[in-house]
Amino acid sequence: MEETKTVAETPQSEAAPMATPMAEVPAAPAAKSSKKLLMVVIVVGALVILCLLVVIIAQLILGPGKQGGPGATGTPTPTAIIPTGGEGATGTPTTTVTPSTAIVSIYFGKDPDSFSDQSVTVTSDRPFTGDNKVTTLLTELLKGPSDAEKAMGYFSTFSLSGSSACGTSSFQFSRAGSLLKVKFCKDINPTTSSDGTAGEGLRSEGRMLNALAKTLEVDGVTQIEIRDKTGLCFGLDAGGQNTCTDI
């Protein structure tokens, strides 16, 4: 009989399970978001600063009250009111002068007060737009008060007449420190009262010199010399306003 050999099969060992690979974890987006946010903040801040600079520059160029178009509101440009008068005016005569126009004051006599007291004067303002205040003051003084001012009793303390000894000029002047020298090139006619009282000639010269001294006290002038067309001092006996001497 044949022997039957039974060979026991050695069981094969089971293959070890393969390790599951770990998935890659994506980087957190927080850092990238923070950088983007920072960039946005910087850009917005720069735009805001730029807009503010544009507004400031526009205000400096245009000035207050000039921005905007029709209907824009702002502070209105103020105006100064100065007496000038005119035909038919009542009360204190006025005119409107823009702030860019300077104002100078001239002095007149006042009827009847100035006839009883030669030191009494009244002031009247005039616009000054020229280059020399003395020229403007003397020119306006020689023009005299307006019709409205005359109705209030204002009068010129003197007038000029006749031909000029200085060509076509009515006056000449020069400045030496605080001293102003004025020469009237025509005949000087102080305004006298109609009562003809004694001493009125000297009083009228005093009124004239007083009004001139007050009118010409501008820009550091403290003394005046008034001379007639021949070069002689005028009204030396009428008061101390005229400081010149005939020597």
C-alpha positions as CSV (number, residue, x, y, z in Angstrom):
1,M,0.0,0.0,0.0
2,E,1.2,3.4,-0.8
3,E,1.8,5.6,2.1
4,T,0.0,8.7,1.9
5,K,2.0,11.6,3.2
6,T,0.1,14.5,4.2
7,V,2.1,17.6,4.1
8,A,0.7,20.3,6.1
9,E,0.8,23.6,4.3
10,T,2.3,26.3,6.2
11,P,-0.1,29.2,6.2
12,Q,1.2,32.3,4.6
13,S,1.3,35.2,6.9
14,E,-1.1,38.0,6.0
15,A,0.6,41.1,4.6
16,A,0.8,44.0,7.0
17,P,-1.6,46.7,6.2
18,M,-0.1,49.8,4.4
19,A,0.1,53.0,6.5
20,T,-2.4,55.6,5.4
21,P,-0.5,58.7,4.2
22,M,-1.4,61.9,6.1
23,A,-3.1,64.7,4.1
24,E,-1.2,68.0,3.9
25,V,-2.8,70.7,6.0
26,P,-3.1,74.0,4.0
27,A,-1.5,77.1,5.5
28,A,-3.8,79.2,7.6
29,P,-5.1,82.2,5.6
30,A,-5.1,84.5,8.6
31,A,-1.7,86.0,7.9
32,K,-2.5,86.7,4.2
33,S,-5.8,88.4,5.2
34,S,-4.0,90.6,7.7
35,K,-1.5,91.8,5.1
36,K,-4.3,92.6,2.7
37,L,-6.3,94.5,5.3
38,L,-3.2,96.5,6.3
39,M,-2.6,97.4,2.6
40,V,-6.2,98.6,2.3
41,V,-6.0,100.7,5.4
42,I,-2.8,102.3,4.2
43,V,-4.3,103.1,0.8
44,V,-7.5,104.6,2.3
45,G,-5.5,106.7,4.7
46,A,-3.3,108.1,1.9
47,L,-6.5,109.0,-0.1
48,V,-8.0,110.8,2.9
49,I,-4.9,112.8,3.5
50,L,-4.7,113.7,-0.2
51,C,-8.3,114.9,-0.2
52,L,-7.6,117.0,2.9
53,L,-4.6,118.6,1.2
54,V,-6.6,119.4,-1.9
55,V,-9.3,121.1,0.3
56,I,-6.8,123.1,2.2
57,I,-5.0,124.3,-0.9
58,A,-8.3,125.3,-2.5
59,Q,-9.3,127.4,0.6
60,L,-5.9,129.1,0.5
61,I,-6.2,129.9,-3.2
62,L,-9.9,130.9,-3.2
63,G,-10.2,132.4,0.2
64,P,-13.2,132.2,2.6
65,G,-16.6,133.0,1.0
66,K,-15.4,132.5,-2.6
67,Q,-15.9,128.8,-3.0
68,G,-18.9,127.2,-4.6
69,G,-20.9,128.5,-7.5
70,P,-24.2,130.3,-7.8
71,G,-26.2,130.2,-4.6
72,A,-23.1,129.5,-2.5
73,T,-23.2,131.2,0.9
74,G,-20.3,132.8,2.7
75,T,-19.3,135.8,4.6
76,P,-20.2,139.0,2.6
77,T,-17.5,141.5,2.0
78,P,-18.0,144.4,4.4
79,T,-18.1,148.0,3.3
80,A,-17.1,151.1,5.1
81,I,-19.4,154.1,5.2
82,I,-17.8,157.6,4.9
83,P,-19.4,161.0,4.7
84,T,-19.4,162.6,1.2
85,G,-22.8,163.9,0.5
86,G,-24.5,164.8,-2.6
87,E,-27.3,166.9,-4.0
88,G,-30.6,166.2,-2.2
89,A,-28.9,164.2,0.6
90,T,-30.3,164.7,4.1
91,G,-28.7,164.1,7.5
92,T,-25.1,162.8,7.5
93,P,-24.1,162.3,3.8
94,T,-22.7,158.8,3.1
95,T,-21.2,156.8,0.4
96,T,-20.0,153.2,0.2
97,V,-16.3,152.5,-0.1
98,T,-14.8,149.1,-0.4
99,P,-12.3,148.0,2.3
100,S,-9.5,148.2,-0.3
101,T,-10.0,152.0,-0.4
102,A,-8.1,154.0,2.3
103,I,-9.7,156.9,4.1
104,V,-8.2,160.3,4.8
105,S,-9.7,163.1,6.9
106,I,-9.9,166.8,6.0
107,Y,-11.0,169.6,8.3
108,F,-13.4,172.5,7.6
109,G,-14.9,175.3,9.7
110,K,-18.4,175.0,11.1
111,D,-20.8,177.9,11.0
112,P,-21.4,179.6,13.4
113,D,-19.1,177.9,16.0
114,S,-15.8,178.4,14.1
115,F,-16.5,182.1,13.7
116,S,-16.7,182.7,17.4
117,D,-13.8,180.2,18.2
118,Q,-11.1,179.8,15.5
119,S,-10.0,176.5,16.9
120,V,-13.3,174.8,16.2
121,T,-13.2,172.5,13.2
122,V,-15.2,169.6,11.8
123,T,-13.8,166.5,10.1
124,S,-14.9,165.0,6.8
125,D,-13.6,161.8,5.3
126,R,-12.6,161.2,1.7
127,P,-11.4,158.1,-0.1
128,F,-7.7,157.9,-0.8
129,T,-6.6,155.9,-3.8
130,G,-3.5,157.8,-5.0
131,D,0.2,157.5,-4.2
132,N,0.6,160.6,-2.0
133,K,-1.6,161.5,0.9
134,V,-0.5,165.2,1.1
135,T,-1.5,165.7,-2.6
136,T,-4.9,164.1,-1.9
137,L,-5.5,166.1,1.3
138,L,-4.7,169.5,-0.2
139,T,-6.7,168.8,-3.4
140,E,-9.7,167.7,-1.4
141,L,-9.4,170.6,1.0
142,L,-9.3,173.1,-1.9
143,K,-12.4,171.4,-3.4
144,G,-14.3,172.4,-0.2
145,P,-17.3,170.7,1.4
146,S,-20.0,168.9,-0.6
147,D,-23.4,170.5,-1.0
148,A,-24.8,168.3,1.8
149,E,-22.0,169.3,4.1
150,K,-22.5,173.0,3.2
151,A,-26.2,172.5,4.2
152,M,-24.9,171.3,7.6
153,G,-22.8,174.5,8.1
154,Y,-19.4,173.2,6.9
155,F,-17.3,175.8,5.1
156,S,-13.7,176.0,3.6
157,T,-11.4,178.1,5.8
158,F,-9.7,179.5,2.8
159,S,-9.6,179.5,-1.0
160,L,-7.1,180.3,-3.8
161,S,-7.5,182.7,-6.7
162,G,-5.5,184.3,-9.4
163,S,-2.8,183.0,-11.6
164,S,-0.2,180.4,-10.4
165,A,3.4,181.2,-9.7
166,C,4.2,177.5,-10.2
167,G,3.1,176.9,-13.7
168,T,-0.2,175.0,-13.6
169,S,0.1,173.9,-10.0
170,S,-2.0,175.3,-7.1
171,F,0.6,174.2,-4.5
172,Q,4.0,172.7,-3.9
173,F,5.3,170.9,-0.9
174,S,8.3,169.1,0.5
175,R,9.0,166.9,3.5
176,A,12.0,167.0,5.9
177,G,11.4,164.5,8.7
178,S,8.4,165.5,10.7
179,L,8.3,169.0,9.0
180,L,6.0,169.5,6.0
181,K,6.6,172.6,3.9
182,V,3.7,173.9,1.8
183,K,3.7,176.7,-0.7
184,F,0.4,177.9,-2.2
185,C,1.1,179.2,-5.7
186,K,-1.9,181.4,-6.0
187,D,-3.4,184.2,-3.9
188,I,-4.6,183.0,-0.5
189,N,-8.1,184.1,0.7
190,P,-8.9,183.2,4.3
191,T,-12.7,182.9,4.9
192,T,-14.0,185.8,7.1
193,S,-17.3,186.2,8.9
194,S,-19.8,188.7,7.6
195,D,-20.1,190.7,10.8
196,G,-16.8,192.6,10.1
197,T,-15.7,192.6,13.8
198,A,-12.3,193.9,14.7
199,G,-9.5,191.4,14.4
200,E,-11.5,189.1,12.1
201,G,-8.6,189.2,9.6
202,L,-6.2,187.5,12.1
203,R,-8.9,185.1,13.3
204,S,-9.6,184.0,9.7
205,E,-5.9,183.3,9.1
206,G,-5.9,181.4,12.4
207,R,-8.9,179.3,11.3
208,M,-7.2,178.5,8.1
209,L,-3.9,177.5,9.7
210,N,-5.7,175.4,12.3
211,A,-7.7,173.5,9.7
212,L,-4.5,172.9,7.6
213,A,-2.5,171.7,10.6
214,K,-5.1,169.1,11.6
215,T,-5.5,168.0,8.0
216,L,-1.8,167.6,7.3
217,E,-1.0,165.7,10.5
218,V,-0.4,162.4,8.7
219,D,2.4,159.8,8.5
220,G,4.4,161.4,11.3
221,V,4.0,165.1,10.3
222,T,4.0,167.2,13.5
223,Q,5.0,170.7,12.1
224,I,4.0,172.6,9.0
225,E,5.3,175.6,7.2
226,I,2.8,177.6,5.1
227,R,4.1,180.1,2.5
228,D,2.4,182.3,0.0
229,K,3.2,182.4,-3.7
230,T,6.1,184.8,-3.1
231,G,7.7,182.4,-0.6
232,L,6.9,184.5,2.5
233,C,5.5,182.8,5.7
234,F,1.7,183.2,5.9
235,G,-0.2,184.3,8.9
236,L,2.7,184.4,11.4
237,D,0.6,186.7,13.7
238,A,-2.4,184.5,13.6
239,G,-1.3,181.7,15.9
240,G,1.4,179.1,16.4
241,Q,0.4,176.6,13.8
242,N,2.7,178.0,11.2
243,T,6.3,177.2,12.2
244,C,8.2,178.9,9.4
245,T,10.2,182.1,9.8
246,D,11.2,184.8,7.3
247,I,14.9,185.1,7.8
